[in-house]
């Protein structure tokens, strides 16, 4: 399994860039995205940038990776704060399922009254 790492472009020379994550720099193949501006965030798999990320998405992805490392290390850390974008909101069903859920809830409520 390969996990994409969010990295920030430090310098760029066409289809090769120097990118950084957690203080570590590496040369990244930018062939799939083209040259990106310094400061851009990219998702890197096996030394190649595959997706351009917003700064927020890069932060959320880095937090999820930290949580994964914590679980793998079994360090007992509370990982809820690393998933704040998920734990601080209620789950949302897609619209087509929301209508079904509401209809089922109404049916269940009616059956309980009867």
Secondary structure, DSSP 8 states (H G I E B T S, - for coil): ----EEEEEEEEETTEEEEEETTEEEEEE-TTT----TT-EEEEETTEEEEEE-HHHHHHHHHHHHHHHHHHHT-----GGGGHHHHTS-----HHHHHHHHHHHHHHHHHHH-
